[in-house]
Amino acid sequence: MTSMLPVPLRGPMRPLSRLAVRAMPPDDPTDLLVTLDAEDAFDVEDRLPLVTAPTLVIGGTKEAFYPRDLFEVTAAGVRDGRVQIFQRWGHAQTSTSSATTNLTLGFLLAGLPVRPWP
C-alpha cells in the first residue's frame, strides 16, 4: 500500500497500512487471484493497430505496477495514440491528480468537432 504514496509519507504510514491490509483480505481470494493472473497474462500488443479511436495513455515514472515502456509501447501501437508520462509520479498521484483529469478532459474535447452556434 505504501508504495503508492509519496516517498516522505511511506515510513510514517507503514504502521497504519499494516492495520488496513489486515482488514482487507476477503474470505475467499479466488476471484482476486484469477484477476491478477489474467492481468499478468493479458497481451494485445499485436492488436493495438486495430484501435481506431484517438487514445491517450497516462503514466508516471514512479509507477509501481506498470513499467514506463508499457505506456509508451501502447500509445505507439495505436493508430492515433498519445502518451503523457509524469516525472516522479506514482500510481496514486497519476490516478487522482486534477492535472490528469484536466489533461484527459482536454484530450477528449480536442477531438470534438466545433459546430457554429445556432
Summary of the structure (lengths in Angstrom):
residues: 118
radius of gyration: 18.3
end to end distance: 52.0
largest distance: 59.9
contacts: 259
relative contact order: 0.13
helix: 57%
strand: 10%
